[in-house]
Structure formats: C-alpha cells, structure tokens
C-alpha cells in the first residue's frame, strides 16, 4: 500500500509541473511575437537611414532619421531628438504621420506642445505628405503638399 501512495503522489505532482510550464511558454511566445511585430521592417529600404535637410540657401543643422520599422525622428546637429513620427512611402510621396498610429486630434497637439516646452522634443501632431520629385542615389528632392515648399534630403548614413 505504501508503494501505491508514493506512485500516486508522483503522478499527481507531474501534471501540476506541466500545467505551470504552459503559461510560461505562452508568455514567451506572446513576447516574441510582439517584439517581432514591433521591429518588422515596414519602411521602404530606399529611404532608411539618416538624411540632412537642405534648402536652396544651404544645409540646415537638422537631420531626418528614417528607421526600417517605419518610425522616424528629426534631430539637431548635436543629436537631440526634436520630433518623432511614423513614415511610409505610398509610391509617390513620403507620408509623415503621428507616431503609434495616433490620428490628428486637439489633445495630441496640446501634448506635443507641452512636450516641446518641457522636454525639448515633440510628436508630429498632423499628417504631412512630401511628394518625391526625384530620387537619385543619395539625393532626394521633395515638395510638401501643405505649403508647396520644396526641400532636398542628402543621405548622410545608411542604417
């Protein structure tokens, strides 16, 4: 009889251990899926990298960085982030949007203004289209749809 109790106890303990493994396995799978989705390349590879803003009167002390994940930011000459945005190329234009799929809204504009005031960085609070006029090697000529102003981007570094 003592033997049966021992074997019964062991068989009762084993399923509990197996049941404890499933939540851990499920958590790891969800975590790996989220990280993969977040870092999945969404940006057009032709635009990924660091680009310097250039106007007719010369280069500006600012750069645009396009990440392969579809995120981007503008930085000043010291590397301090000025504005964060999402981007995509729709075949004719670079489209800049508020990050994380946030749409244009009054509260986003206010939060972005407060961030700029207190943190020195902000979020793009509206959608902007920059029509691609020419793309030759490391030089990109664009025209903003809202203002009609054109500017060039010179590739500084590929990521």
N, C-alpha and C positions, 0 to 999 in steps of 0.2 A: 503494500500500500504506500509506503514512503516513496518508492520509486515513481509511482504514478503522480503523486503530488509534485515531485520535482519536475517531471516531464511536462505536466500541465502548466506549472508555473513558467517554464521556459517558453512554451508555445504561446502563453498569454503575453509574455514580455515582448517577443519578437514583433508581432503586429503593431504594438504601440510604437516601437522604434521606426518601423516602416511608415507609419502614419505621420510621424514627426518629420520624416525626410521630404514628403510631398510638398508641404508649404515652403520649405527651403528651396526645393527645385523650382517650384512655381515662381517664387520671388526672384530667383536668379534669372529665369527665362524672361520675366517681365522687365527686369532691369536691363538685360542685354538688348531686348527689343527696343526699349525706349532710347538707349544710347545709340543704337544703330540708326533708328529713325531720325534722331536729332542731328546726327553727323552725316546722314546720307547726302551725297552730292546733289544739289538742286540748281546750282548756278551754272551758266554756260562757261565752259572752260576757257573760252577766248578772252573772257573779261576778268577771270580770277587773278588776283594779285594786287599790288599797290600802284596807284596811278597818281601823278601830280597834276593838280589843276593848273591850266594855262589859259590866260586871256590874251587878247590882242596886244596888251601893253606888257606882257611878260608873265612868268610863272608866279603863282600865288604861294604863300607859305603854308599850304594846306594840301593834304593828300586824301584820296578816297581809297579805302581798302575793301575789296570785294572778296568775301570768303566763299569757298566751294559749297558751303552749306546753305547759301542763299542769304546770309547775313552780311551786313556791311557797316562801315562807320567812316566818318571823316575825322581826321586827326590834324593837329597843327604840327609845326616843324619840330617841336620837342617830343611829339608822340602822344600828347594828351588828347583823349577822345573828345570830340566836340558834339557829334550827332550819331545816333545809332539808327539803322534802318534795315529793312529787308529789300532784296532786289531780285529781279528776273529780267531776262531778255525775251520779248514776245515775238521776235522775228524782224521787227522794225525799230523798236525803241527799248531803251533801258527803262524799266519801271521801278521807281523807288517807292516803298510803302512803309507805313509804321511797322515796327518790329513785332514779331509774335502774332501776326495776323490781326492786330488791333486796327479797327477802322477809324476813320476820321470822326472825332467827337469833341465836344466842348471840354469835357473833363480831361481828355488826353492833351489837348492844347494847354490847359492850365497846369497839369502835372509836368509837362515838358518845360514850360516857362519857369516853374518852381525849381526843377532840376537844374536848368541853366543858371539860375540865380544863386542857388546854394551849393551845387556840386560842380558847376562849370561844364557839364555835359547835358545832353538832352536827347529826346526821342524825336524822330521825324513824325510830325503830327498830321500829315496830309500825304496824299499820293501825288507824285510828280513823274512825268514822262519826259525822257530825254531822247528825242529822235536821233538815231545814229545816221549821220550823213555819210561819213567814210570811216572805215576801219582798215588801216594798212599797217601791218606789223605791230609796232608798239605805240602807234599814234591813233587816237580815237577822236573824231570830230563830232560833236553833238549839238542839238538845239533844244532848249527847254520849251515844252509845249505851252506853259502858262505865260511866260514873259517873251518868248521868242528869242531870247538871248542865246548866242552860241558860245561854246567854250570847248577847249581841247583837253584831252587827258593824255598824258605821256606816261607810258608804263615805266615804272622805276624798278619793280621787282616782281617776279612770278612766285606764287606761293605753291 
